[in-house]
Amino acid sequence: MFAAAKKLHNLTVIMDRNNMQIDGHTEEVMPLEPLREKYEAFGWHVIDVDGHNIHHIIDALEESKTIYEKPTCIIAHTTPGKGVSFMENDPEWHGKAPTPEQAEVALTELKAWRERIQRGED
């Protein structure tokens, strides 16, 4: 509220909206929606992006530079554990370290996921 009231147009926040917290999915534990509308109601310019797509993030940051009357909130929609089959979107892994064996599997899967992205498949 302060940022909007003082017209801090040079303020840009990137929020990782991964829909999860330690105890489970946010909408089951502590609902946040409608998040975008809440920020807009407090006078922020809001941009929703795919938080796994660096091009979308860069475009949103560029857009934020053109907003002169209010702060900007970029809501980066992400999936916790993205690209790792046994971690993806599982609250159990929100704050838990993998074993060395699990870390090895995760790194292998992440490398494959990165390659798919580079080929434009994901």
WOGI-V215184 format. One record per pair of residues at least 4 apart in sequence whose C-alpha atoms are under 8 Angstrom apart, sorted by the first residue. I is the first residue (numbers start at 1). J is the second residue. If there is no record, write none. Layout:
i:I j:J
i:I j:J
This chain:
i:1 j:5
i:1 j:42
i:1 j:43
i:2 j:6
i:3 j:7
i:3 j:8
i:3 j:11
i:3 j:70
i:3 j:71
i:4 j:8
i:4 j:42
i:4 j:43
i:4 j:44
i:4 j:70
i:4 j:71
i:5 j:43
i:7 j:69
i:7 j:70
i:7 j:71
i:8 j:69
i:8 j:70
i:8 j:71
i:9 j:67
i:9 j:68
i:9 j:69
i:9 j:70
i:9 j:71
i:9 j:72
i:10 j:65
i:10 j:68
i:10 j:71
i:11 j:71
i:11 j:72
i:12 j:61
i:12 j:64
i:12 j:71
i:12 j:72
i:12 j:73
i:12 j:74
i:13 j:72
i:13 j:73
i:13 j:74
i:14 j:73
i:14 j:74
i:14 j:75
i:14 j:76
i:15 j:73
i:15 j:74
i:15 j:75
i:15 j:76
i:16 j:51
i:16 j:75
i:16 j:76
i:16 j:77
i:16 j:78
i:17 j:75
i:17 j:76
i:17 j:77
i:17 j:78
i:18 j:76
i:18 j:77
i:18 j:78
i:18 j:79
i:18 j:80
i:19 j:25
i:19 j:26
i:19 j:27
i:19 j:79
i:20 j:24
i:20 j:25
i:20 j:26
i:20 j:80
i:20 j:91
i:20 j:94
i:21 j:25
i:21 j:26
i:21 j:91
i:21 j:94
i:22 j:91
i:22 j:92
i:22 j:94
i:22 j:95
i:23 j:29
i:23 j:91
i:24 j:28
i:24 j:29
i:24 j:91
i:24 j:92
i:25 j:29
i:25 j:91
i:26 j:30
i:26 j:31
i:26 j:32
i:27 j:31
i:27 j:32
i:27 j:33
i:34 j:38
i:35 j:39
i:36 j:40
i:36 j:46
i:36 j:75
i:37 j:41
i:38 j:42
i:39 j:43
i:39 j:44
i:39 j:45
i:39 j:46
i:39 j:73
i:40 j:44
i:40 j:45
i:40 j:46
i:43 j:70
i:43 j:71
i:44 j:70
i:44 j:71
i:44 j:72
i:44 j:73
i:45 j:67
i:45 j:70
i:45 j:71
i:45 j:72
i:45 j:73
i:46 j:72
i:46 j:73
i:46 j:74
i:46 j:75
i:47 j:60
i:47 j:72
i:47 j:73
i:47 j:74
i:47 j:75
i:48 j:74
i:48 j:75
i:48 j:76
i:48 j:77
i:49 j:53
i:49 j:56
i:49 j:57
i:49 j:60
i:49 j:74
i:49 j:75
i:49 j:76
i:49 j:77
i:50 j:56
i:50 j:57
i:50 j:76
i:50 j:77
i:50 j:78
i:51 j:56
i:51 j:57
i:51 j:75
i:51 j:76
i:51 j:77
i:51 j:78
i:52 j:76
i:52 j:77
i:52 j:78
i:53 j:57
i:54 j:58
i:55 j:59
i:56 j:60
i:57 j:61
i:57 j:76
i:58 j:62
i:59 j:63
i:60 j:64
i:60 j:74
i:61 j:65
i:61 j:74
i:62 j:66
i:63 j:67
i:64 j:72
i:67 j:71
i:67 j:72
i:78 j:82
i:79 j:88
i:79 j:89
i:80 j:87
i:80 j:88
i:80 j:89
i:80 j:90
i:80 j:94
i:81 j:87
i:81 j:88
i:81 j:89
i:81 j:90
i:81 j:93
i:82 j:87
i:82 j:88
i:82 j:89
i:83 j:88
i:83 j:109
i:83 j:110
i:83 j:113
i:84 j:88
i:84 j:106
i:84 j:109
i:84 j:110
i:85 j:106
i:85 j:109
i:86 j:90
i:87 j:92
i:87 j:93
i:90 j:94
i:92 j:96
i:93 j:97
i:98 j:102
i:98 j:103
i:99 j:103
i:100 j:104
i:101 j:105
i:102 j:106
i:103 j:107
i:104 j:108
i:105 j:109
i:106 j:110
i:107 j:111
i:108 j:112
i:109 j:113
i:110 j:114
i:111 j:115
i:112 j:116
i:113 j:117
i:113 j:122
i:114 j:118
i:115 j:119
i:116 j:120
i:116 j:121
i:116 j:122
i:117 j:121
i:117 j:122
